[in-house]
Amino acid sequence: MSEAAFRWAVIGPGRIANRFAQAVQGLPEARISRIHARDAAKATAFAERWAPAAVASSSLDELLADPAVDAVYIATPHAQHGEAIRACLLAGKPVLCEKPLVPSLAVAEPLLALARERGVFLMEALWTRFLPAYEQLAQWLRDGAIGELRGIQSSFCFSAPYDPSTRLFDPHLAGGSLLDIGIYNLAATRFILEMALGVCPEPDRIEANARLAPTGVDQQLSASLHFGDLVSQFICSFDAVSPNALHILGTRGRISLPQSFSQATALELQRGAEPPLRVEAPFRINGFEGEISETMACVRAGLVESPRMPHAESRALLSWMDRIRAQVGVRYPFE
């Protein structure tokens, strides 16, 4: 007899939640049972598109009290994550929360402690760790396919019109390019080092620069993270266009995710004069299915954290971002 469908609730049915809903729709073992938005009409419209049988409302208390919710996906703006996570954990509802988990390590620590104390699952939705392309990347790195690591270079940029009221530029919503997209550059660095070395070390030093928007958040940011002889360099920006590529340099070759590394579906291995080896690694649905399946498996196993995206990883990412923000002078009003 097959397991009953895993029932998801969505808090914050905005743009990114549409991708989550599409992936859930493609998983026969999952469905969306409830949707919450502060604007009930927005919740209703989301339900009509993705889950007509779901309950849509503006009452968070009703969602948290609903026994027909096995886990909650949170996709509100960054600054609102903490409040929603805490409410879910106190209600005993497992959580998959969009990245960044919260805006700072100081906000994260009591939530991670609460998850452990209550025995309730909590995972940051850093979907890149669960993509087929990253499984191949991990294999090459573990096998030493490019020799010893020497450098990592990446970019994640897109051009967005300046609007101080949007989540990209509003400091009250924890805006800025680092938390919104630079987290992918840092997460890739951590993943690469972990796969190649067995553990990701702390950087000896970080050198960061930023161009700040009039609201005080980072419109563009670049940084170099030094790990002994190895350096990871990246740029993230809301005011430039780039291929959003990732290059990993070694003593005997290089690995490239040449386009949109955060959602890569192909990667290349180049060694010496050999022709490049290109591996296609398409999504099963739209890429979000990996983190969704991981959450469901962990919840059903009674785990508090994912072994593939553990609390320590979220803690480390926030620590690095805290250090970078301090260097470039980005501070949020609620800190």
Buried (B, 14 or more C-beta within 10 A) or exposed (E): EEEEBBBBBBBBBBEBBBBBBBBBBBBEEBBBBBBBBEEBEBBBBBBEEBBEEBBBBBEBEEBBEBEEBBBBBBBBBBBBBBBBBBBBBEBEBBBBBBBBBBBBBEBBBEBBEBBBEBEBBBBBBBBBBBBBBBEBBBEBBEEEBBEEBBBBBBBBBBEBEEEBEBBBBBBEBBBBBBBBBBBBBBBBBBBBBBBBBEEBEEBEEBBBBBBBBEBBBBBBBBBBBBBEEBBBBBBBBBBBEBEBBBBBBBEEBBBBBBBBBBBBBBBBBBBEEEEEBEBEBEBBBBBBBBBBBBBBEBBEEEBBBBEBBBBEBBBBBBBBBBBBBEBBEBEBEEE
